[in-house]
Amino acid sequence: MGLEVGGHTPTESTMRDFEAWLRDRALCCDLPRYLVLHEHLVRIGLGLVKSAPLVAVDSTPMWCFGALRGTIRLLGDGLRGLGKRLARRTDLSLAELARRWSVPWLLSRSMKGGLTKVDWRSSEERSAATDGIVRTVLEAVRDAKKLIRDQVDERYQEWFVQRCAAILQVITDDLEEDDAGRLVVARRVARDRIVSITDPEARSGRKTRSQPFKGFRLHVLGDVVSGLVLAVDVVAANTHDALVGESLIGRAKELIPELDQVLADTAYGATSVRVRLALEGVDLVAPPQMPSKKSTDTLKKEDFMVDFERRVATCPAGRESIACEDAKAADDTVLQFRWSRSACASCPLRARCTPRTRAAGEPVPKRGRLSKVGKRLRLHPLEQALRAARAQWKTPERRSLYRRRTEVELLIANAVRAGGRQARAWGLQAAVLQAHSIAIHLNLAVIARELAQE
């Protein structure tokens, strides 16, 4: 940075300039500079570490920097921020915008002052107040879009467009019409719901079933023996771990071509990911998706033996299928095995295997329609790989190796101790830069320790 070692602390503007420089693309390749620096330090660390690497991956919550609000406060804060920024970029003052939009609480520090007369314990008053606020916000956003188009310079329009889109998405996700035609807060969960109007990329997620959080998810992949962080990433909290894990493993494979094994938990162990990584020569040691544990008397597909080479399935009664065909299911092609109706009619397990069929004289079931053919068995598109993973998971050697995955918690703890629990700026891009800065910090510590031992 051109600063004297041991001199004065850099100013905030200097740090922001340096962060912007790190986000720019490097001259040597089409990658951000922070990623190039991180991978450079990983290569140095790998050259110094003498022990064989044991690579594992895990994730932890990262709380967003923006303020978390309920639906009404999201709309109020979003419109207030939009009005303040418009007052700076147009000829209108904030007071003029408040009169133009009929929003008196636009001038207050929060919208509580304009809603003191509402009894929120009354469902009728609550519904009427919510409907009035939402429709007022909608009209204000429509008028704001005209002002943005006519009076705001094109250089500054991007922020305004994003803020308007965020406000409208909150209305779409969080509100619905009741029987009286009023817009009220919906009693449902939106999959991609915005949780912060100032940090619209943050989402709701869960660490466990009983531990929800809002913000981002920090993924760390590293060597649990040396503590070297090979790859990190930050994604929205509702992004599935399997998608991120595959990307991180691919990045680590470029740094360590001989990488052939990665420890992970169940969330990273999707069957499709296992298959793709196996093609790259990487064994993903993670618990596979197991059959349902619901105690029902109906036979499950796991009870059927399948010979994938012969394309023949054998039912629990010992009878082989008469046909195997490719069937369409959603966007995938699945295997479908069929048994003859005559074979199923005399089967002693028929009631457990085909509960929708009936013998002569039996009453017609209330649910479903009668099956005109025998048993039909549809399997997962990657059923063979899934069954192989389940069989391998039952071996003692696999379980013993997987127990070492808990050592990755030390990498997570180091990242959290270095500031990985809380995002320090708005937006996902800033969180990704922060995560790589933490990884660079941790890797420098590993390099220093190895050099000190030498």
Backbone hydrogen bonds, N-H to C=O, Kabsch-Sander energy under -0.5 kcal/mol:
donor,donor_aa,acceptor,acceptor_aa,energy
7,G,4,E,-2.0
15,M,11,T,-2.0
16,R,12,E,-2.3
17,D,13,S,-2.4
18,F,14,T,-2.1
19,E,15,M,-2.5
20,A,16,R,-2.4
21,W,17,D,-2.0
22,L,18,F,-2.1
23,R,19,E,-1.7
24,D,20,A,-1.0
26,A,31,L,-3.0
31,L,29,C,-1.5
33,R,22,L,-0.8
33,R,24,D,-2.1
34,Y,22,L,-1.7
36,V,32,P,-1.9
37,L,33,R,-2.7
38,H,34,Y,-2.0
39,E,35,L,-2.4
40,H,36,V,-2.0
41,L,37,L,-2.0
42,V,38,H,-1.9
43,R,39,E,-2.0
44,I,40,H,-1.7
45,G,41,L,-2.6
46,L,42,V,-2.6
47,G,43,R,-1.5
48,L,44,I,-1.0
48,L,45,G,-0.6
49,V,45,G,-2.4
55,V,261,Q,-0.5
56,A,222,G,-2.2
57,V,263,L,-2.1
58,D,220,V,-2.0
60,T,218,L,-2.0
62,M,216,F,-2.6
63,W,421,R,-2.9
64,C,214,K,-0.9
69,R,195,V,-1.2
74,L,70,G,-2.5
75,L,71,T,-2.0
76,G,72,I,-2.5
77,D,73,R,-3.1
78,G,74,L,-2.2
79,L,75,L,-2.4
80,R,76,G,-2.3
81,G,77,D,-2.5
82,L,78,G,-1.9
83,G,79,L,-2.5
84,K,80,R,-2.4
85,R,81,G,-2.0
86,L,82,L,-2.2
87,A,83,G,-2.3
88,R,84,K,-1.0
89,R,85,R,-1.3
90,T,86,L,-1.5
97,L,93,S,-2.0
98,A,94,L,-2.2
99,R,95,A,-2.0
100,R,96,E,-2.4
101,W,97,L,-2.4
102,S,98,A,-0.7
103,V,98,A,-2.5
106,L,103,V,-1.5
107,L,104,P,-1.5
113,G,110,S,-0.7
115,L,112,K,-1.3
116,T,113,G,-0.6
118,V,115,L,-1.2
120,W,118,V,-1.1
122,S,119,D,-1.6
123,S,121,R,-0.6
126,R,122,S,-2.6
127,S,123,S,-2.3
128,A,124,E,-2.3
129,A,125,E,-2.7
130,T,126,R,-2.4
131,D,127,S,-2.4
132,G,128,A,-2.2
133,I,129,A,-2.4
134,V,130,T,-2.5
135,R,131,D,-2.2
136,T,132,G,-2.0
137,V,133,I,-2.5
138,L,134,V,-2.3
139,E,135,R,-2.1
140,A,136,T,-2.3
141,V,137,V,-2.5
142,R,138,L,-2.1
143,D,139,E,-2.1
144,A,140,A,-2.5
145,K,141,V,-2.2
146,K,142,R,-1.2
147,L,143,D,-2.0
148,I,144,A,-2.7
149,R,145,K,-2.1
150,D,146,K,-2.1
151,Q,147,L,-3.0
152,V,147,L,-0.9
152,V,148,I,-0.8
156,Y,153,D,-1.7
157,Q,154,E,-0.8
160,F,156,Y,-0.9
161,V,157,Q,-2.5
162,Q,158,E,-2.2
163,R,159,W,-2.4
164,C,160,F,-2.4
165,A,161,V,-2.2
166,A,162,Q,-2.1
167,I,163,R,-2.2
168,L,164,C,-2.2
169,Q,165,A,-2.0
170,V,166,A,-1.9
171,I,167,I,-1.8
172,T,168,L,-2.2
173,D,169,Q,-2.7
174,D,170,V,-2.5
175,L,171,I,-1.3
176,E,184,V,-2.5
178,D,182,R,-2.3
181,G,178,D,-1.8
184,V,176,E,-3.0
184,V,182,R,-0.6
186,A,174,D,-2.9
188,R,186,A,-1.1
193,R,190,A,-1.1
195,V,202,A,-0.8
202,A,199,D,-2.2
203,R,215,G,-2.1
205,G,213,F,-3.1
207,K,211,Q,-3.0
208,T,211,Q,-0.8
211,Q,208,T,-0.9
213,F,205,G,-2.7
215,G,203,R,-3.3
216,F,62,M,-3.4
217,R,235,V,-2.7
218,L,60,T,-2.9
219,H,217,R,-0.5
219,H,233,D,-3.0
220,V,58,D,-2.8
221,L,231,A,-2.7
222,G,56,A,-2.2
223,D,228,L,-2.7
224,V,54,L,-2.6
224,V,222,G,-0.7
227,G,223,D,-2.3
230,L,221,L,-1.6
230,L,228,L,-0.7
231,A,221,L,-2.2
233,D,219,H,-1.7
235,V,217,R,-1.9
237,A,215,G,-1.6
239,T,236,A,-1.9
242,A,267,A,-0.6
243,L,240,H,-0.6
244,V,240,H,-1.0
245,G,241,D,-2.9
246,E,242,A,-1.8
247,S,243,L,-1.1
248,L,244,V,-2.4
249,I,245,G,-2.5
250,G,246,E,-2.0
251,R,247,S,-1.9
252,A,248,L,-2.4
253,K,249,I,-2.3
254,E,250,G,-1.2
255,L,251,R,-1.0
256,I,252,A,-2.7
259,L,256,I,-2.2
262,V,283,D,-2.2
263,L,55,V,-2.3
264,A,285,V,-2.2
268,Y,265,D,-1.3
269,G,266,T,-1.4
274,R,270,A,-2.2
275,V,271,T,-2.2
276,R,272,S,-2.0
277,L,273,V,-2.6
278,A,274,R,-2.4
279,L,275,V,-1.5
280,E,276,R,-0.8
280,E,277,L,-0.6
281,G,278,A,-1.3
282,V,277,L,-2.6
283,D,260,D,-2.4
284,L,282,V,-0.6
285,V,262,V,-2.9
285,V,283,D,-0.8
286,A,284,L,-1.2
296,T,294,K,-1.6
299,L,352,R,-2.0
303,D,300,K,-1.7
304,F,301,K,-1.4
305,M,314,T,-2.1
307,D,312,V,-3.2
308,F,306,V,-0.8
311,R,307,D,-1.5
312,V,307,D,-1.9
314,T,305,M,-3.5
315,C,319,R,-2.4
318,G,315,C,-2.4
321,S,313,A,-2.2
322,I,338,R,-2.8
323,A,338,R,-1.2
325,E,336,Q,-2.4
327,A,334,V,-3.0
329,A,332,D,-2.7
332,D,329,A,-2.3
334,V,327,A,-3.0
334,V,332,D,-0.5
336,Q,325,E,-2.6
337,F,377,L,-2.6
338,R,323,A,-2.2
339,W,375,K,-2.0
344,C,340,S,-1.8
345,A,341,R,-1.9
346,S,342,S,-1.0
347,C,344,C,-0.9
350,R,347,C,-1.3
352,R,349,L,-0.6
353,C,349,L,-1.9
354,T,350,R,-2.8
357,T,354,T,-1.6
362,E,359,A,-1.8
374,G,339,W,-0.8
377,L,337,F,-2.5
378,R,376,R,-0.5
379,L,335,L,-2.2
383,E,380,H,-2.1
386,L,382,L,-2.3
387,R,383,E,-2.6
388,A,384,Q,-2.0
389,A,385,A,-2.2
390,R,386,L,-2.0
391,A,387,R,-2.3
392,Q,388,A,-2.3
393,W,389,A,-2.0
394,K,390,R,-0.9
394,K,391,A,-0.5
395,T,392,Q,-1.4
399,R,395,T,-1.7
400,S,396,P,-2.5
401,L,397,E,-2.1
402,Y,398,R,-2.1
403,R,399,R,-1.4
404,R,401,L,-1.3
405,R,402,Y,-2.2
406,T,403,R,-1.1
407,E,404,R,-1.7
408,V,405,R,-2.1
409,E,406,T,-1.6
410,L,407,E,-1.4
411,L,407,E,-0.5
412,I,408,V,-1.9
413,A,409,E,-2.6
414,N,410,L,-2.3
415,A,411,L,-2.1
416,V,412,I,-2.6
417,R,413,A,-2.6
418,A,414,N,-1.5
419,G,416,V,-1.7
420,G,415,A,-2.0
421,R,416,V,-0.6
422,Q,419,G,-0.6
423,A,63,W,-3.1
431,A,427,G,-1.3
432,V,428,L,-2.2
433,L,429,Q,-2.0
434,Q,430,A,-2.3
435,A,431,A,-2.3
436,H,432,V,-2.1
437,S,433,L,-2.1
438,I,434,Q,-2.1
439,A,435,A,-2.2
440,I,436,H,-2.6
441,H,437,S,-2.2
442,L,438,I,-2.5
443,N,439,A,-2.5
444,L,440,I,-2.3
445,A,441,H,-1.5
446,V,442,L,-1.7
447,I,443,N,-2.6
448,A,444,L,-2.5
449,R,445,A,-2.2
450,E,446,V,-2.3
451,L,447,I,-2.4
452,A,448,A,-2.3
453,Q,449,R,-1.9
454,E,450,E,-1.5
